[in-house]
Amino acid sequence: MDYSRKISERQWNLPEKGELESRREATYIDDIIQKDHIQRKLLENLDGIKTVFDGGAGSGRFSILLAKHGCRVTHFDISQPMIDKAKELAAREGVLDRITFVKGALEDLGAYRDREFDLVMSFDAPVSYTWPNQNRVIGELVRIAGKRIAVSVSSRLGSLPYLANPIQKNQFFLDEQADDPFVRWCVANRERMIDGFSFSRDAAEKLLYDGLMGGEDEIAQYEQGGTPWCITYAFMPDELERILSACGVKNIRLSGPGAYGRTIPRDILVKIMNDPKQKKDFLDFCYRYDSSPYVCGMGKDNLLATGEV
């Protein structure tokens, strides 16, 4: 088994993952923007969609959404805590009978037939965590898609600004007093992160060149019993489009959820999010702006692609 898969399994099977992931839109403004964008994109393209495969479905944000719209969904994830939380939320929403839950890794989709699902979707970058098998995984997702595909992957251009901003996540805390361990850690260590920061041109050039975040350090940490962040491959927009096109996907559309929001200071973002009218107008405009092919590579975390098979 590849180290990427082993590290991902350990990371996503932490006991608290299901609960924490289910609360992201109550915690992080960038998640509100990204998930709103994806939801709009999905609901605009549901005509003729009856069966759905959600690869890396997490705590069920989108599998539950489409089940509520009448689809039969296969919720596929590497994490048992995520699946358990998704089942709880699906039961609460009254759609448990419309979702089949499967624990598995995206590297192994051999159990599914060609064109088995009308729509295949995979969001929040699980494809990027399958390095060095990411191209093959995309091909497998396309293989089992009968009509449409929608995937989001880590964005290389969108990730590069992180290397010059050690406190980038602080911009998107909806509440700095939130009962979330990562929020508490970031707030407590803000000044230390700034004081200890030094820009590395070599690191930026390397990421721009090869798209790889993580590697030997993460493998060593894993071998010592730690739980490092997943080794991640970040895509360029033209690269993702080229891979999908080679797999037979047509009418490909790229977008960068969060491209507009990342330009706005936290105090202003919080003010907008706390006013229902401003929030609605802002998310409407974000969707239009972030859908432009001219900014697709600068999405906050992900590069989103949709297309027809």
Number of C-alpha atoms within 10 A of each C-alpha: 6 11 19 22 21 14 23 22 19 18 19 22 17 14 13 12 18 22 15 16 17 18 13 15 17 13 21 20 23 25 21 18 24 26 19 18 23 21 14 12 17 18 12 9 14 15 8 11 18 16 20 25 26 25 25 25 27 30 29 27 18 21 29 27 18 25 23 16 14 14 22 22 27 21 26 24 25 24 26 22 20 28 24 17 21 26 21 14 18 23 13 10 13 12 22 19 11 19 22 14 19 16 14 17 18 25 19 10 16 10 6 14 11 14 17 16 26 20 29 26 24 24 24 21 21 26 27 27 23 26 22 17 17 21 16 17 19 21 16 19 28 26 21 22 25 19 18 23 27 25 25 26 26 27 27 26 24 24 22 18 14 15 16 14 14 18 16 13 17 17 21 23 22 23 15 16 10 14 10 14 9 12 21 13 10 19 15 11 13 13 12 11 14 12 9 8 14 12 11 10 11 9 13 17 12 12 20 17 10 12 21 18 19 16 13 10 11 20 19 12 14 18 12 9 9 14 18 17 18 26 23 24 25 29 26 19 23 11 10 23 20 13 15 23 15 11 18 13 21 16 10 17 16 26 29 31 33 31 26 21 23 20 11 11 12 18 12 10 21 17 12 17 17 11 10 10 10 13 17 13 11 17 21 15 13 21 23 13 20 27 22 15 13 12 20 27 28 25 27 27 27 30 30 31 22 23 21 18 21
